[in-house]
Amino acid sequence: MVEKETRNFSNEITEDFMHQVEIAIIGGGLSGLVAAYLLAKSGRDVLLVEKKSYPFHRVCGEYISNEVSAFLVEEGLFPTALGPSTLTRFRLSSINGRVAEMPLDLGGFGISRFGFDHFLYEKCKAMGVNFLLNTQVSDVVEPKESLFELSLDTGSTVTASFVLGAFGKRSKIDKALKRPFFAKRSPFIGVKYHVRTLHEPDMVALHNFEGGYCGINKVEDDIFNICYLANRHLLKKHGSIAAMETEALFKNPQLAKLFNESEFLWEKPEVINEINFCTKKPVENNILMLGDAAGMITPLCGNGMAIAIHTGKLAAEAILAHNSLKKIQTAYASSWESYFEKRLYIGRMVQRLFGSAAQSDFAVGLVNQFPYLARQIMRRTHGEKIN
Ligand SMILES: Cc1cc2nc3c(=O)[nH]c(=O)nc-3n(C[C@H](O)[C@H](O)[C@H](O)COP(=O)(O)OP(=O)(O)OC[C@H]3O[C@@H](n4cnc5c(N)ncnc54)[C@H](O)[C@@H]3O)c2cc1C
């Protein structure tokens, strides 16, 4: 463990400070925040560097699988005070609007990332995690004399004994580290809205359209999340988000009705591009990769957030159980592979049933005629409940 300097840290430290920390976490989404919280709770010296400042919106469907609920409750991290929705049922529609329904095997809850990430950030601060916000890590040099060196976009440097990469699906760091997936262009964009609408509060619906799929579910208060993944060629073809929605999404009558009957709460949607589901590795350049940085499950499975939370827990456990970097890496990589490798693969396979007329019709038929089989497939993208 790195010897701690005597310093009078407020939780948000100033950038001109030359930091030497034991554990540096790059990125403060769910994976980074959970790892930070658990490590600080065990008395470890943690600095989390986040390029944005809480609270903020992210493109995400905001449905969290119950596989992590008991763990969150036990750690005092379940956002009860924010009033999350309870989600128990699933509806699927094909491009022509044919519908099938089934119960969600584990179910989940709906909560905005604006609220949930901020809630976890406050919990981390109270636990003693130090934060550098509005700060981007631009490079990480692997250990020289046992310390990593992180370059910040502010010109400062941080040295650390351990680095956790919790920087999401695609980051400047991936380029700096020359991760192989970075060179591949991704075909997908993501679009998200918050709306008020008439929709069953316990239902997660997933509606297909040619070139993508769109989810809707309730989050806190009386707000619903509408979030879709679309092939970027659609945007190119139609020229704008609004035109793409009218021309492509609304061909599914379920989506036309949903969009036309909802009150949109923001002036414009949150949009991201370059979403890809390439395989990555849980340890690269001696950095433990968490959440989407280790590999992203396709959003239709609805458990990227649960996986992110679970990887934060596994990374913290590996660090707390071992002293040497090598042993930590081996422990983390082997638990990551056993929990997630197959799920991510099945997620990629299931995604093939979405976003085209014939396949989405087949998926709806499968749920209607072979509900047992559909439930088995759903189960395989889900993990066991964690404590
Ligand atoms: C369209 C879409 C819909 C989805 N819907 C769902 C859903 O309904 N349910 C579900 O469970 N999952 C869903 N997901 C997946 C889920 O959003 C992710 O799996 C989850 O957010 C991953 O968490 P994370 O901690 O790995 O990364 P993130 O939550 O992405 O956090 C990464 C953080 O790192 C920061 N960062 C990046 N680079 C740097 C840097 N260089 N320096 C400092 N900070 C940096 C970013 O600002 C960000 O805050 C969806 C994803 C998409 C794209």
The ligand as a Gaussian input file, in Angstrom:
#p B3LYP/6-31G(d) Opt

LIG

0 1
 C      -28.769000       2.761000     -25.798000
 C      -28.363000       2.083000     -24.514000
 C      -29.342000       1.631000     -23.636000
 C      -28.976000       0.962000     -22.453000
 N      -29.948000       0.535000     -21.612000
 C      -29.632000      -0.154000     -20.485000
 C      -30.630000      -0.598000     -19.591000
 O      -31.815000      -0.313000     -19.709000
 N      -30.238000      -1.352000     -18.508000
 C      -28.916000      -1.643000     -18.291000
 O      -28.631000      -2.334000     -17.297000
 N      -27.943000      -1.191000     -19.105000
 C      -28.256000      -0.448000     -20.197000
 N      -27.282000       0.023000     -21.007000
 C      -25.881000      -0.259000     -20.668000
 C      -25.395000       0.595000     -19.491000
 O      -25.677000       1.952000     -19.728000
 C      -23.889000       0.404000     -19.332000
 O      -23.583000      -0.971000     -19.372000
 C      -23.382000       0.979000     -17.989000
 O      -23.662000       2.352000     -17.910000
 C      -21.887000       0.750000     -17.868000
 O      -21.401000       1.388000     -16.710000
 P      -19.849000       1.768000     -16.635000
 O      -19.579000       2.128000     -15.238000
 O      -19.035000       0.707000     -17.267000
 O      -19.681000       3.010000     -17.611000
 P      -20.431000       4.444000     -17.715000
 O      -21.692000       4.430000     -16.904000
 O      -20.503000       4.700000     -19.171000
 O      -19.401000       5.407000     -17.020000
 C      -18.133000       5.691000     -17.561000
 C      -17.686000       7.028000     -17.004000
 O      -16.313000       7.255000     -17.351000
 C      -16.145000       8.627000     -17.657000
 N      -14.939000       8.721000     -18.482000
 C      -14.740000       8.210000     -19.728000
 N      -13.487000       8.436000     -20.137000
 C      -12.884000       9.097000     -19.135000
 C      -11.564000       9.619000     -18.986000
 N      -10.645000       9.467000     -19.930000
 N      -11.266000      10.267000     -17.835000
 C      -12.207000      10.423000     -16.857000
 N      -13.470000       9.948000     -16.952000
 C      -13.790000       9.297000     -18.079000
 C      -17.440000       9.019000     -18.351000
 O      -17.698000      10.407000     -18.285000
 C      -18.456000       8.211000     -17.561000
 O      -19.006000       8.948000     -16.490000
 C      -27.611000       0.737000     -22.166000
 C      -26.624000       1.228000     -23.037000
 C      -26.989000       1.888000     -24.196000
 C      -25.919000       2.400000     -25.098000

